Protein backbone atom coordinates (compact mmCIF):
# COMPACT_ATOMS: atom_id res chain seq x y z
CA UNK A 1 0.00 0.00 0.00
CA UNK A 2 2.93 2.35 0.63
CA UNK A 3 4.58 4.60 -0.31
CA UNK A 4 1.52 6.84 -0.81
CA UNK A 5 1.80 9.73 -3.25
CA UNK A 6 -0.43 12.76 -2.76
CA UNK A 7 -1.21 14.86 -5.81
CA UNK A 8 -2.38 17.93 -3.91
CA UNK A 9 -2.57 18.42 -0.16
CA UNK A 10 -4.94 21.32 0.34
CA UNK A 11 -7.82 21.33 2.82
CA UNK A 12 -8.99 17.77 2.09
CA UNK A 13 -5.65 16.17 1.30
CA UNK A 14 -4.11 17.90 4.30
CA UNK A 15 -6.90 16.62 6.56
CA UNK A 16 -6.23 13.04 5.41
CA UNK A 17 -2.51 13.42 6.07
CA UNK A 18 -3.17 14.89 9.53
CA UNK A 19 -5.59 12.11 10.40
CA UNK A 20 -3.23 9.34 9.34
CA UNK A 21 -0.37 10.76 11.35
CA UNK A 22 -2.60 11.34 14.38
CA UNK A 23 -3.90 7.76 14.20
CA UNK A 24 -0.41 6.41 13.45
CA UNK A 25 -2.00 4.62 10.49
CA UNK A 26 1.04 5.39 8.32
CA UNK A 27 4.45 6.80 9.04
CA UNK A 28 5.28 10.20 7.60
CA UNK A 29 8.17 8.52 5.78
CA UNK A 30 5.57 6.51 3.82
CA UNK A 31 4.19 9.70 2.27
CA UNK A 32 5.22 11.70 -0.79
CA UNK A 33 3.40 15.00 -1.25
CA UNK A 34 3.24 17.09 -4.40
CA UNK A 35 1.86 20.58 -3.83
CA UNK A 36 3.20 23.84 -5.29
CA UNK A 37 1.88 25.80 -2.31
CA UNK A 38 2.14 23.41 0.63
CA UNK A 39 -0.01 24.23 3.63
CA UNK A 40 0.42 23.57 7.33
CA UNK A 41 -0.42 19.86 7.14
CA UNK A 42 2.04 19.20 4.29
CA UNK A 43 4.82 21.14 6.01
CA UNK A 44 4.21 19.31 9.29
CA UNK A 45 4.34 15.99 7.47
CA UNK A 46 7.60 17.03 5.82
CA UNK A 47 9.06 17.91 9.22
CA UNK A 48 8.05 14.43 10.42
CA UNK A 49 9.76 12.71 7.50
CA UNK A 50 7.45 12.92 4.45
CA UNK A 51 8.96 13.75 1.06
CA UNK A 52 7.59 17.11 -0.12
CA UNK A 53 7.74 17.80 -3.86
CA UNK A 54 10.20 14.97 -4.59
CA UNK A 55 11.77 14.37 -7.97
CA UNK A 56 9.27 12.77 -10.36
CA UNK A 57 11.55 9.78 -10.71
CA UNK A 58 10.48 8.86 -7.18
CA UNK A 59 6.82 8.57 -8.18
CA UNK A 60 7.27 5.05 -9.55
CA UNK A 61 7.80 3.82 -5.98
CA UNK A 62 4.24 4.79 -5.00
CA UNK A 63 1.84 1.90 -4.54
CA UNK A 64 -1.10 4.26 -3.88
CA UNK A 65 -1.76 7.61 -5.56
CA UNK A 66 -4.14 9.99 -3.79
CA UNK A 67 -5.66 12.47 -6.23
CA UNK A 68 -6.63 15.43 -4.05
CA UNK A 69 -6.54 18.32 -6.52
CA UNK A 70 -9.45 20.63 -7.31
CA UNK A 71 -11.98 19.24 -9.81
CA UNK A 72 -11.15 21.91 -12.37
CA UNK A 73 -7.51 20.80 -12.72
CA UNK A 74 -7.60 17.03 -12.26
CA UNK A 75 -7.05 16.29 -15.98
CA UNK A 76 -4.06 18.62 -16.00
CA UNK A 77 -2.61 16.80 -12.99
CA UNK A 78 -3.20 13.40 -14.62
CA UNK A 79 -1.51 14.52 -17.83
CA UNK A 80 1.44 15.86 -15.86
CA UNK A 81 2.07 12.89 -13.58
CA UNK A 82 0.44 9.67 -14.92
CA UNK A 83 3.40 8.62 -17.08
CA UNK A 84 5.68 8.67 -14.03
CA UNK A 85 3.58 6.21 -12.01
CA UNK A 86 4.00 2.47 -11.63
CA UNK A 87 1.59 0.44 -13.73
CA UNK A 88 0.30 -1.38 -10.64
CA UNK A 89 -0.29 1.74 -8.54
CA UNK A 90 -3.86 2.10 -7.25
CA UNK A 91 -5.40 5.52 -7.86
CA UNK A 92 -7.68 6.82 -5.09
CA UNK A 93 -9.53 10.00 -6.02
CA UNK A 94 -11.32 12.43 -3.70
CA UNK A 95 -12.19 14.72 -6.63
CA UNK A 96 -15.90 15.55 -6.53
CA UNK A 97 -17.99 14.53 -9.53
CA UNK A 98 -15.33 12.73 -11.57
CA UNK A 99 -16.18 9.11 -12.42
CA UNK A 100 -13.95 6.06 -12.27
CA UNK A 101 -14.07 5.53 -16.04
CA UNK A 102 -12.66 8.98 -16.77
CA UNK A 103 -10.11 8.68 -14.00
CA UNK A 104 -8.91 5.28 -15.21
CA UNK A 105 -8.62 6.55 -18.77
CA UNK A 106 -6.57 9.61 -17.84
CA UNK A 107 -4.39 7.62 -15.44
CA UNK A 108 -3.41 5.06 -18.05
CA UNK A 109 -5.87 2.30 -17.25
CA UNK A 110 -4.85 1.93 -13.60
CA UNK A 111 -7.44 0.67 -11.14
CA UNK A 112 -9.35 3.44 -9.39
CA UNK A 113 -11.33 3.95 -6.20
CA UNK A 114 -13.42 7.04 -5.55
CA UNK A 115 -13.82 8.49 -2.07
CA UNK A 116 -15.88 11.42 -0.82
CA UNK A 117 -14.40 12.20 2.61
CA UNK A 118 -14.95 15.02 5.10
CA UNK A 119 -12.37 17.29 6.70
CA UNK A 120 -13.10 15.81 10.16
CA UNK A 121 -10.75 13.09 8.91
CA UNK A 122 -8.06 15.31 10.44
CA UNK A 123 -9.29 14.36 13.93
CA UNK A 124 -10.26 10.77 13.03
CA UNK A 125 -13.96 11.63 13.08
CA UNK A 126 -14.44 11.84 9.33
CA UNK A 127 -17.00 10.22 7.08
CA UNK A 128 -16.00 8.65 3.77
CA UNK A 129 -18.24 7.38 0.97
CA UNK A 130 -16.38 4.72 -1.04
CA UNK A 131 -16.92 3.35 -4.53
CA UNK A 132 -14.83 1.08 -6.76
CA UNK A 133 -15.76 -1.51 -9.34
CA UNK A 134 -12.47 -3.31 -8.69
CA UNK A 135 -12.42 -5.34 -5.42
CA UNK A 136 -8.72 -4.67 -4.83
CA UNK A 137 -9.27 -0.92 -5.18
CA UNK A 138 -12.24 -1.06 -2.79
CA UNK A 139 -10.15 -2.97 -0.27
CA UNK A 140 -7.41 -0.35 -0.59
CA UNK A 141 -9.90 2.48 0.01
CA UNK A 142 -11.16 0.74 3.15
CA UNK A 143 -7.66 0.32 4.50
CA UNK A 144 -6.90 3.99 3.85
CA UNK A 145 -10.04 5.53 5.31
CA UNK A 146 -11.13 3.26 8.15
CA UNK A 147 -8.49 4.83 10.44
CA UNK A 148 -10.05 8.24 9.74
CA UNK A 149 -13.63 7.57 10.90
CA UNK A 150 -16.79 6.09 9.40
CA UNK A 151 -16.82 4.51 5.94
CA UNK A 152 -19.92 3.84 3.84
CA UNK A 153 -19.81 1.66 0.73
CA UNK A 154 -21.71 3.11 -2.24
CA UNK A 155 -22.68 0.26 -4.56
CA UNK A 156 -23.94 2.36 -7.48
CA UNK A 157 -21.45 4.95 -8.72
CA UNK A 158 -24.28 7.23 -9.80
CA UNK A 159 -25.10 7.66 -6.11
CA UNK A 160 -21.70 9.22 -5.44
CA UNK A 161 -23.19 12.54 -6.53
CA UNK A 162 -25.79 12.22 -3.78
CA UNK A 163 -23.13 11.17 -1.27
CA UNK A 164 -21.17 14.28 -2.21
CA UNK A 165 -24.21 16.51 -1.75
CA UNK A 166 -25.23 15.01 1.59
CA UNK A 167 -21.92 14.15 3.23
CA UNK A 168 -19.03 15.70 1.35
CA UNK A 169 -20.63 19.15 1.43
CA UNK A 170 -22.60 18.48 4.61
CA UNK A 171 -20.15 19.93 7.15
CA UNK A 172 -20.43 23.33 5.47
CA UNK A 173 -24.21 23.21 5.92
CA UNK A 174 -23.76 22.73 9.65
CA UNK A 175 -21.16 25.49 9.91
CA UNK A 176 -23.51 27.84 8.04
CA UNK A 177 -26.30 26.93 10.48
CA UNK A 178 -24.06 27.71 13.44
CA UNK A 179 -23.05 31.04 11.90
CA UNK A 180 -26.74 31.90 11.48
CA UNK A 181 -27.59 30.86 15.04
CA UNK A 182 -24.76 32.99 16.42
CA UNK A 183 -25.94 35.98 14.40
CA UNK A 184 -29.55 35.46 15.52
CA UNK A 185 -28.41 35.34 19.15
CA UNK A 186 -26.48 38.58 18.76
CA UNK A 187 -29.53 40.16 17.11
CA UNK A 188 -31.57 39.46 20.26
CA UNK A 189 -29.12 41.49 22.33
CA UNK A 190 -26.67 38.85 23.49
CA UNK A 191 -23.04 39.87 23.41
CA UNK A 192 -21.56 38.37 20.21
CA UNK A 193 -19.00 36.39 22.22
CA UNK A 194 -21.75 34.94 24.43
CA UNK A 195 -23.95 34.12 21.43
CA UNK A 196 -20.98 32.34 19.85
CA UNK A 197 -20.17 30.29 22.96
CA UNK A 198 -23.80 29.33 23.50
CA UNK A 199 -24.44 28.33 19.89
CA UNK A 200 -21.26 26.31 19.48
CA UNK A 201 -21.45 24.50 22.82
CA UNK A 202 -25.12 23.69 22.23
CA UNK A 203 -24.48 22.19 18.78
CA UNK A 204 -21.47 20.20 19.99
CA UNK A 205 -23.42 18.83 22.94
CA UNK A 206 -26.44 17.96 20.82
CA UNK A 207 -24.25 16.14 18.29
CA UNK A 208 -22.50 14.20 21.06
CA UNK A 209 -25.89 13.15 22.51
CA UNK A 210 -27.03 12.01 19.07
CA UNK A 211 -23.85 9.95 18.70
CA UNK A 212 -24.01 8.37 22.16
CA UNK A 213 -27.73 7.88 22.72
CA UNK A 214 -28.54 5.88 19.60
CA UNK A 215 -31.83 7.78 19.34
CA UNK A 216 -33.24 9.04 16.07
CA UNK A 217 -32.91 12.81 15.50
CA UNK A 218 -36.71 13.13 15.35
CA UNK A 219 -37.03 11.52 18.79
CA UNK A 220 -34.39 13.78 20.33
CA UNK A 221 -36.16 16.77 18.81
CA UNK A 222 -39.44 15.66 20.38
CA UNK A 223 -37.76 15.30 23.77
CA UNK A 224 -36.67 18.93 23.67
CA UNK A 225 -40.01 20.26 22.43
CA UNK A 226 -42.67 21.04 25.05
CA UNK A 227 -46.21 21.64 23.75
CA UNK A 228 -46.81 25.35 23.20
CA UNK A 229 -43.31 26.14 24.46
CA UNK A 230 -40.45 28.20 23.13
CA UNK A 231 -38.92 25.37 21.10
CA UNK A 232 -42.20 24.59 19.41
CA UNK A 233 -42.61 28.26 18.51
CA UNK A 234 -39.21 28.25 16.83
CA UNK A 235 -39.76 24.90 15.11
CA UNK A 236 -43.00 26.16 13.60
CA UNK A 237 -40.76 28.52 11.63
CA UNK A 238 -37.89 26.14 10.93
CA UNK A 239 -40.12 23.24 9.87
CA UNK A 240 -42.69 25.37 8.08
CA UNK A 241 -43.53 25.39 4.39
CA UNK A 242 -40.42 27.35 3.43
CA UNK A 243 -38.25 26.17 6.29
CA UNK A 244 -35.41 23.73 6.71
CA UNK A 245 -36.90 20.64 5.00
CA UNK A 246 -37.56 22.41 1.70
CA UNK A 247 -34.37 24.48 1.92
CA UNK A 248 -32.27 21.39 2.60
CA UNK A 249 -33.82 19.47 -0.30
CA UNK A 250 -33.10 22.42 -2.58
CA UNK A 251 -29.54 22.81 -1.27
CA UNK A 252 -28.72 19.11 -1.71
CA UNK A 253 -30.28 19.13 -5.19
CA UNK A 254 -28.09 22.08 -6.20
CA UNK A 255 -24.96 20.39 -4.81
CA UNK A 256 -25.84 17.14 -6.59
CA UNK A 257 -26.34 18.96 -9.88
CA UNK A 258 -23.00 20.74 -9.50
CA UNK A 259 -21.27 17.42 -8.78
CA UNK A 260 -22.58 16.09 -12.07
CA UNK A 261 -21.42 19.23 -13.88
CA UNK A 262 -17.91 18.90 -12.44
CA UNK A 263 -17.75 15.36 -13.79
CA UNK A 264 -18.30 16.67 -17.29
PAKE-924879 format. One record per residue: chain; residue in one letter; residue number from 1; x, y, z of N, C-alpha, C in turn. Coordinates in steps of 0.2 Angstrom, whole numbers, plus 5000, padded with zeros to 4 digits. Example, Ala and Ser with C-alpha at 12.3 -4.5 7.8 and 13.67 -1.06 7.14 Angstrom:
BEGIN
 chain res   n  n_x  n_y  n_z ca_x ca_y ca_z  c_x  c_y  c_z
     A   a   1 5066 4972 5039 5062 4978 5039 5066 4984 5039
     A   s   2 5064 4989 5035 5068 4995 5036 5064 5000 5039
! end
This chain:
BEGIN
 chain res   n  n_x  n_y  n_z ca_x ca_y ca_z  c_x  c_y  c_z
     A   x   1 5004 4994 5000 5000 5000 5000 5004 5006 5000
     A   x   2 5010 5006 5003 5015 5012 5003 5021 5011 4999
     A   x   3 5024 5016 4997 5023 5023 4998 5016 5026 4995
     A   x   4 5014 5031 4998 5008 5034 4996 5009 5041 4993
     A   x   5 5008 5042 4987 5009 5049 4984 5003 5053 4984
     A   x   6 5003 5059 4986 4998 5064 4986 4999 5069 4980
     A   x   7 4994 5069 4976 4994 5074 4971 4989 5080 4974
     A   x   8 4992 5084 4977 4988 5090 4980 4987 5088 4988
     A   x   9 4988 5093 4992 4987 5092 4999 4984 5098 5002
     A   x  10 4979 5101 4999 4975 5107 5002 4971 5105 5008
     A   x  11 4965 5108 5008 4961 5107 5014 4959 5099 5015
     A   x  12 4957 5096 5010 4955 5089 5010 4961 5084 5011
     A   x  13 4966 5085 5006 4972 5081 5007 4976 5082 5013
     A   x  14 4976 5088 5015 4979 5090 5021 4976 5086 5027
     A   x  15 4969 5086 5027 4966 5083 5033 4967 5076 5033
     A   x  16 4967 5072 5027 4969 5065 5027 4976 5064 5030
     A   x  17 4981 5068 5028 4987 5067 5030 4988 5068 5038
     A   x  18 4984 5073 5040 4984 5074 5048 4981 5069 5051
     A   x  19 4975 5066 5049 4972 5061 5052 4976 5054 5052
     A   x  20 4980 5053 5047 4984 5047 5047 4989 5047 5052
     A   x  21 4993 5053 5052 4998 5054 5057 4996 5054 5064
     A   x  22 4990 5057 5065 4987 5057 5072 4985 5050 5074
     A   x  23 4982 5046 5069 4981 5039 5071 4986 5034 5071
     A   x  24 4992 5036 5068 4998 5032 5067 4996 5026 5062
     A   x  25 4992 5028 5058 4990 5023 5052 4996 5022 5048
     A   x  26 4999 5027 5046 5005 5027 5042 5011 5032 5044
     A   x  27 5017 5030 5043 5022 5034 5045 5023 5040 5040
     A   x  28 5025 5045 5043 5026 5051 5038 5031 5049 5032
     A   x  29 5036 5045 5034 5041 5043 5029 5038 5038 5023
     A   x  30 5031 5036 5024 5028 5033 5019 5024 5037 5014
     A   x  31 5025 5044 5015 5021 5049 5011 5025 5053 5007
     A   x  32 5023 5054 5001 5026 5058 4996 5021 5063 4994
     A   x  33 5022 5070 4995 5017 5075 4994 5019 5080 4988
     A   x  34 5015 5081 4983 5016 5085 4978 5011 5091 4979
     A   x  35 5014 5097 4980 5009 5103 4981 5014 5109 4980
     A   x  36 5012 5113 4975 5016 5119 4974 5016 5124 4979
     A   x  37 5010 5124 4983 5009 5129 4988 5008 5125 4995
     A   x  38 5012 5121 4998 5011 5117 5003 5008 5121 5009
     A   x  39 5003 5118 5012 5000 5121 5018 5003 5118 5024
     A   x  40 5000 5120 5030 5002 5118 5037 5003 5110 5037
     A   x  41 4998 5107 5035 4998 5099 5036 5004 5096 5032
     A   x  42 5005 5099 5026 5010 5096 5021 5017 5098 5024
     A   x  43 5018 5104 5027 5024 5106 5030 5025 5102 5036
     A   x  44 5020 5101 5040 5021 5097 5046 5023 5089 5045
     A   x  45 5020 5087 5039 5022 5080 5037 5029 5080 5035
     A   x  46 5031 5085 5031 5038 5085 5029 5043 5085 5035
     A   x  47 5041 5089 5040 5045 5090 5046 5046 5083 5050
     A   x  48 5040 5079 5049 5040 5072 5052 5043 5067 5048
     A   x  49 5045 5068 5042 5049 5064 5038 5046 5062 5031
     A   x  50 5040 5065 5029 5037 5065 5022 5042 5068 5017
     A   x  51 5041 5066 5011 5045 5069 5005 5040 5074 5002
     A   x  52 5042 5080 5002 5038 5086 4999 5041 5088 4993
     A   x  53 5037 5087 4988 5039 5089 4981 5045 5085 4979
     A   x  54 5045 5079 4979 5051 5075 4977 5052 5075 4969
     A   x  55 5058 5073 4967 5059 5072 4960 5054 5067 4957
     A   x  56 5051 5068 4951 5046 5064 4948 5049 5057 4947
     A   x  57 5055 5056 4947 5058 5049 4946 5056 5045 4952
     A   x  58 5054 5048 4958 5052 5044 4964 5045 5042 4964
     A   x  59 5041 5045 4959 5034 5043 4959 5033 5035 4958
     A   x  60 5037 5032 4954 5036 5025 4952 5036 5021 4958
     A   x  61 5039 5023 4964 5039 5019 4970 5032 5019 4973
     A   x  62 5028 5023 4972 5021 5024 4975 5017 5018 4973
     A   x  63 5014 5015 4978 5009 5010 4977 5002 5012 4977
     A   x  64 5001 5018 4980 4995 5021 4981 4995 5029 4979
     A   x  65 4991 5031 4974 4991 5038 4972 4985 5041 4974
     A   x  66 4985 5046 4979 4979 5050 4981 4979 5056 4977
     A   x  67 4973 5057 4973 4972 5062 4969 4967 5067 4973
     A   x  68 4970 5072 4975 4967 5077 4980 4967 5084 4977
     A   x  69 4967 5085 4970 4967 5092 4967 4960 5094 4966
     A   x  70 4959 5100 4965 4953 5103 4963 4950 5100 4957
     A   x  71 4943 5099 4957 4940 5096 4951 4942 5099 4944
     A   x  72 4943 5106 4944 4944 5110 4938 4951 5108 4935
     A   x  73 4956 5105 4939 4962 5104 4936 4965 5097 4937
     A   x  74 4960 5092 4938 4962 5085 4939 4965 5082 4932
     A   x  75 4962 5084 4926 4965 5081 4920 4972 5084 4919
     A   x  76 4973 5090 4921 4980 5093 4920 4985 5089 4924
     A   x  77 4983 5088 4931 4987 5084 4935 4988 5077 4932
     A   x  78 4983 5074 4930 4984 5067 4927 4989 5067 4921
     A   x  79 4988 5072 4917 4992 5073 4911 5000 5074 4913
     A   x  80 5001 5077 4918 5007 5079 4921 5011 5074 4924
     A   x  81 5007 5069 4928 5010 5064 4932 5009 5057 4930
     A   x  82 5004 5055 4926 5002 5048 4925 5008 5044 4923
     A   x  83 5012 5047 4918 5017 5043 4915 5023 5041 4919
     A   x  84 5023 5045 4925 5028 5043 4930 5027 5038 4935
     A   x  85 5020 5036 4935 5018 5031 4940 5019 5024 4938
     A   x  86 5020 5020 4943 5020 5012 4942 5013 5010 4939
     A   x  87 5014 5005 4935 5008 5002 4931 5003 4999 4936
     A   x  88 5006 4996 4942 5001 4993 4947 4999 4998 4953
     A   x  89 5001 5004 4952 4999 5009 4957 4991 5009 4957
     A   x  90 4988 5010 4963 4981 5010 4964 4979 5018 4965
     A   x  91 4975 5021 4960 4973 5028 4961 4967 5028 4965
     A   x  92 4967 5033 4970 4962 5034 4975 4960 5042 4974
     A   x  93 4954 5043 4971 4952 5050 4970 4947 5053 4975
     A   x  94 4948 5059 4977 4943 5062 4981 4940 5068 4978
     A   x  95 4941 5068 4971 4939 5074 4967 4932 5073 4966
     A   x  96 4928 5078 4968 4920 5078 4967 4918 5077 4960
     A   x  97 4913 5073 4959 4910 5073 4952 4913 5069 4947
     A   x  98 4920 5067 4948 4923 5064 4942 4923 5056 4943
     A   x  99 4920 5053 4938 4919 5046 4938 4925 5041 4937
     A   x 100 4925 5035 4939 4930 5030 4939 4932 5029 4931
     A   x 101 4928 5029 4927 4930 5028 4920 4934 5033 4917
     A   x 102 4932 5039 4918 4937 5045 4916 4943 5045 4920
     A   x 103 4943 5044 4926 4949 5043 4930 4954 5038 4927
     A   x 104 4951 5032 4926 4955 5026 4924 4958 5028 4917
     A   x 105 4954 5031 4913 4957 5033 4906 4963 5038 4907
     A   x 106 4962 5043 4910 4967 5048 4911 4973 5046 4915
     A   x 107 4972 5041 4919 4978 5038 4923 4980 5031 4920
     A   x 108 4980 5031 4913 4983 5025 4910 4980 5018 4911
     A   x 109 4974 5018 4913 4971 5012 4914 4972 5008 4921
     A   x 110 4975 5012 4925 4976 5010 4932 4969 5009 4936
     A   x 111 4969 5004 4941 4963 5003 4944 4962 5009 4949
     A   x 112 4955 5011 4950 4953 5017 4953 4948 5016 4958
     A   x 113 4949 5019 4964 4943 5020 4969 4942 5027 4970
     A   x 114 4935 5028 4971 4933 5035 4972 4931 5036 4980
     A   x 115 4933 5041 4983 4931 5042 4990 4928 5050 4990
     A   x 116 4923 5050 4994 4921 5057 4996 4921 5058 5003
     A   x 117 4927 5061 5006 4928 5061 5013 4926 5068 5016
     A   x 118 4926 5069 5022 4925 5075 5025 4932 5077 5029
     A   x 119 4932 5084 5030 4938 5086 5034 4939 5084 5041
     A   x 120 4934 5082 5044 4935 5079 5051 4939 5073 5051
     A   x 121 4941 5071 5045 4946 5065 5045 4953 5068 5048
     A   x 122 4954 5074 5049 4960 5077 5052 4960 5075 5060
     A   x 123 4954 5074 5063 4954 5072 5070 4951 5065 5070
     A   x 124 4951 5061 5065 4949 5054 5065 4941 5053 5067
     A   x 125 4937 5058 5065 4930 5058 5065 4927 5060 5059
     A   x 126 4930 5058 5053 4928 5059 5047 4923 5054 5044
     A   x 127 4920 5056 5039 4915 5051 5035 4917 5050 5028
     A   x 128 4918 5044 5026 4920 5043 5019 4915 5039 5015
     A   x 129 4913 5041 5009 4909 5037 5005 4914 5034 5000
     A   x 130 4913 5027 4999 4918 5024 4995 4915 5020 4989
     A   x 131 4918 5021 4983 4915 5017 4977 4921 5014 4973
     A   x 132 4921 5008 4971 4926 5005 4966 4923 4999 4963
     A   x 133 4924 4998 4957 4921 4992 4953 4926 4987 4953
     A   x 134 4932 4988 4956 4938 4983 4957 4938 4982 4964
     A   x 135 4938 4975 4966 4938 4973 4973 4944 4975 4976
     A   x 136 4950 4975 4973 4956 4977 4976 4957 4984 4977
     A   x 137 4954 4988 4973 4954 4995 4974 4949 4997 4980
     A   x 138 4943 4994 4980 4939 4995 4986 4942 4993 4993
     A   x 139 4946 4987 4993 4949 4985 4999 4954 4990 5001
     A   x 140 4958 4993 4996 4963 4998 4997 4960 5004 5000
     A   x 141 4954 5007 4997 4951 5012 5000 4948 5011 5007
     A   x 142 4946 5005 5009 4944 5004 5016 4950 5004 5020
     A   x 143 4956 5001 5018 4962 5002 5023 4964 5009 5024
     A   x 144 4963 5013 5019 4965 5020 5019 4961 5024 5024
     A   x 145 4954 5023 5023 4950 5028 5027 4947 5025 5033
     A   x 146 4947 5019 5034 4944 5016 5041 4948 5019 5047
     A   x 147 4954 5021 5046 4958 5024 5052 4955 5031 5053
     A   x 148 4952 5034 5048 4950 5041 5049 4943 5042 5051
     A   x 149 4939 5037 5052 4932 5038 5054 4927 5033 5052
     A   x 150 4921 5035 5050 4916 5030 5047 4917 5030 5039
     A   x 151 4916 5024 5037 4916 5023 5030 4909 5020 5028
     A   x 152 4907 5022 5022 4900 5019 5019 4902 5017 5012
     A   x 153 4900 5011 5010 4901 5008 5004 4895 5011 4999
     A   x 154 4897 5014 4994 4891 5016 4989 4892 5010 4983
     A   x 155 4886 5007 4982 4887 5001 4977 4885 5003 4970
     A   x 156 4882 5009 4969 4880 5012 4963 4884 5018 4962
     A   x 157 4889 5019 4957 4893 5025 4956 4889 5031 4955
     A   x 158 4883 5030 4952 4879 5036 4951 4877 5039 4958
     A   x 159 4876 5036 4963 4874 5038 4969 4880 5042 4973
     A   x 160 4886 5042 4970 4891 5046 4973 4890 5054 4972
     A   x 161 4886 5056 4968 4884 5063 4967 4880 5064 4973
     A   x 162 4875 5060 4975 4871 5061 4981 4875 5061 4988
     A   x 163 4880 5056 4988 4884 5056 4994 4888 5062 4994
     A   x 164 4891 5065 4989 4894 5071 4989 4890 5077 4992
     A   x 165 4884 5077 4989 4879 5083 4991 4877 5082 4999
     A   x 166 4876 5076 5001 4874 5075 5008 4880 5075 5013
     A   x 167 4885 5072 5011 4890 5071 5016 4896 5075 5015
     A   x 168 4899 5075 5008 4905 5079 5007 4904 5086 5008
     A   x 169 4898 5089 5006 4897 5096 5007 4893 5097 5014
     A   x 170 4891 5092 5017 4887 5092 5023 4890 5096 5029
     A   x 171 4896 5096 5030 4899 5100 5036 4898 5107 5035
     A   x 172 4899 5109 5029 4898 5117 5027 4891 5119 5029
     A   x 173 4886 5114 5028 4879 5116 5030 4878 5117 5037
     A   x 174 4882 5113 5041 4881 5114 5048 4885 5120 5051
     A   x 175 4891 5121 5048 4894 5127 5050 4890 5134 5048
     A   x 176 4887 5134 5042 4882 5139 5040 4877 5140 5045
     A   x 177 4874 5134 5047 4868 5135 5052 4871 5138 5059
     A   x 178 4877 5136 5061 4880 5139 5067 4881 5146 5066
     A   x 179 4884 5148 5061 4885 5155 5060 4878 5159 5060
     A   x 180 4873 5156 5057 4866 5160 5057 4864 5160 5064
     A   x 181 4864 5154 5068 4862 5154 5075 4866 5159 5079
     A   x 182 4872 5160 5078 4876 5165 5082 4874 5172 5080
     A   x 183 4873 5173 5074 4870 5180 5072 4863 5181 5075
     A   x 184 4859 5176 5075 4852 5177 5078 4853 5179 5085
     A   x 185 4857 5175 5089 4858 5177 5096 4860 5184 5097
     A   x 186 4865 5186 5093 4868 5193 5094 4862 5198 5092
     A   x 187 4858 5196 5087 4852 5201 5086 4847 5202 5091
     A   x 188 4847 5197 5096 4842 5197 5101 4845 5202 5107
     A   x 189 4851 5203 5106 4854 5207 5112 4860 5204 5115
     A   x 190 4861 5198 5114 4867 5194 5117 4873 5197 5115
     A   x 191 4878 5197 5119 4885 5199 5117 4887 5194 5112
     A   x 192 4890 5197 5106 4892 5192 5101 4896 5186 5104
     A   x 193 4901 5187 5108 4905 5182 5111 4901 5177 5115
     A   x 194 4896 5179 5119 4891 5175 5122 4887 5171 5117
     A   x 195 4884 5174 5112 4880 5171 5107 4884 5165 5104
     A   x 196 4891 5167 5102 4895 5162 5099 4896 5156 5104
     A   x 197 4898 5157 5110 4899 5151 5115 4893 5147 5116
     A   x 198 4887 5150 5116 4881 5147 5118 4879 5142 5111
     A   x 199 4880 5145 5106 4878 5142 5099 4882 5136 5098
     A   x 200 4889 5137 5099 4894 5132 5097 4893 5126 5103
     A   x 201 4893 5128 5109 4893 5122 5114 4886 5119 5114
     A   x 202 4881 5122 5112 4874 5118 5111 4875 5113 5105
     A   x 203 4877 5115 5100 4878 5111 5094 4882 5105 5095
     A   x 204 4888 5106 5098 4893 5101 5100 4890 5096 5105
     A   x 205 4886 5099 5110 4883 5094 5115 4877 5090 5112
     A   x 206 4873 5093 5107 4868 5090 5104 4870 5084 5100
     A   x 207 4876 5086 5096 4879 5081 5091 4882 5075 5095
     A   x 208 4885 5076 5101 4887 5071 5105 4882 5067 5108
     A   x 209 4876 5070 5110 4871 5066 5113 4868 5061 5107
     A   x 210 4867 5064 5101 4865 5060 5095 4869 5054 5094
     A   x 211 4876 5055 5095 4881 5050 5094 4880 5044 5099
     A   x 212 4879 5046 5105 4880 5042 5111 4873 5039 5113
     A   x 213 4868 5042 5111 4861 5039 5114 4859 5034 5109
     A   x 214 4860 5034 5103 4857 5029 5098 4850 5031 5096
     A   x 215 4848 5037 5098 4841 5039 5097 4841 5042 5090
     A   x 216 4835 5042 5087 4834 5045 5080 4833 5053 5082
     A   x 217 4836 5057 5077 4835 5064 5078 4828 5066 5079
     A   x 218 4823 5064 5076 4816 5066 5077 4814 5065 5084
     A   x 219 4817 5059 5087 4815 5058 5094 4818 5063 5099
     A   x 220 4825 5064 5097 4828 5069 5102 4825 5076 5101
     A   x 221 4823 5077 5095 4819 5084 5094 4813 5084 5098
     A   x 222 4809 5078 5098 4803 5078 5102 4804 5079 5109
     A   x 223 4810 5076 5112 4811 5076 5119 4813 5084 5121
     A   x 224 4815 5088 5117 4817 5095 5118 4811 5099 5118
     A   x 225 4805 5097 5114 4800 5101 5112 4794 5100 5117
     A   x 226 4793 5105 5121 4787 5105 5125 4781 5108 5121
     A   x 227 4775 5105 5122 4769 5108 5119 4768 5116 5120
     A   x 228 4767 5120 5115 4766 5127 5116 4772 5130 5119
     A   x 229 4778 5128 5119 4783 5131 5122 4788 5135 5117
     A   x 230 4793 5137 5120 4798 5141 5116 4801 5137 5110
     A   x 231 4802 5131 5111 4805 5127 5106 4800 5126 5100
     A   x 232 4794 5124 5102 4789 5123 5097 4788 5129 5093
     A   x 233 4788 5135 5096 4787 5141 5093 4792 5142 5087
     A   x 234 4799 5141 5089 4804 5141 5084 4803 5136 5079
     A   x 235 4802 5130 5080 4801 5125 5076 4796 5126 5071
     A   x 236 4790 5129 5073 4785 5131 5068 4788 5135 5062
     A   x 237 4793 5139 5063 4796 5143 5058 4801 5138 5054
     A   x 238 4805 5135 5058 4811 5131 5055 4808 5125 5051
     A   x 239 4802 5122 5053 4799 5116 5049 4793 5118 5045
     A   x 240 4792 5124 5044 4787 5127 5040 4787 5126 5033
     A   x 241 4783 5128 5029 4782 5127 5022 4789 5129 5018
     A   x 242 4792 5134 5020 4798 5137 5017 4804 5136 5022
     A   x 243 4804 5132 5026 4809 5131 5031 4814 5126 5029
     A   x 244 4817 5123 5035 4823 5119 5034 4822 5113 5029
     A   x 245 4816 5109 5029 4815 5103 5025 4816 5105 5018
     A   x 246 4812 5110 5016 4812 5112 5008 4819 5115 5007
     A   x 247 4822 5119 5011 4828 5122 5010 4834 5117 5009
     A   x 248 4833 5112 5013 4839 5107 5013 4838 5103 5007
     A   x 249 4832 5101 5005 4831 5097 4999 4834 5101 4993
     A   x 250 4832 5108 4993 4835 5112 4987 4842 5113 4987
     A   x 251 4845 5113 4993 4852 5114 4994 4856 5108 4991
     A   x 252 4853 5102 4993 4856 5096 4991 4856 5094 4984
     A   x 253 4850 5096 4981 4849 5096 4974 4853 5100 4970
     A   x 254 4855 5106 4972 4860 5110 4969 4867 5107 4969
     A   x 255 4869 5105 4975 4875 5102 4976 4876 5096 4972
     A   x 256 4871 5092 4971 4871 5086 4967 4872 5088 4960
     A   x 257 4868 5093 4958 4868 5095 4951 4875 5097 4949
     A   x 258 4878 5101 4954 4885 5104 4953 4890 5098 4952
     A   x 259 4889 5093 4956 4894 5087 4956 4893 5084 4949
     A   x 260 4888 5083 4946 4887 5080 4940 4890 5085 4934
     A   x 261 4890 5091 4935 4893 5096 4931 4900 5096 4931
     A   x 262 4903 5095 4937 4910 5094 4938 4913 5088 4935
     A   x 263 4909 5083 4934 4911 5077 4931 4911 5077 4924
     A   x 264 4909 5083 4921 4908 5083 4914 4903 5079 4910
! end
